[in-house]
């Protein structure tokens, strides 16, 4: 397993560490949020680093094409669910649950298409708009995890949530359109 794939697997493991921290009832909320934020940022950085290393050193593999987006989905999904669960106590405000539901529905649809394609021995890599979507989602999560109670921070979180929602919908439609042959082959 090459270094890029090892980083991806590391990101998956960090999801479980993140969940253990974010739902830790023994630490004060501010401490929990700072630690969870640090774990989330490190995990997010591995996303960019593994892609960079894979492209620079020609380490792109089918495993990486499949696991990298899956690891992103696991990280972002776990974080968004935690944020909705803790919205009532977050200094940055409430992340609307309906936005998270729309994002999750898109992720399920895209994962379904990937599974259909994999059934035909085709691996579909993430597209550039999907990568932007993930980046904005990660920035949104970082804002919500940051224990700063200020109206500007609350608006920034909400703005990023809506931008993530729009990018999620557009990239989902683009993904469906670009991979419509998957449905025709079934």
Order of alpha helices (4+ residues) and beta strands (2+ residues): alpha-alpha-alpha-alpha-alpha-alpha-alpha
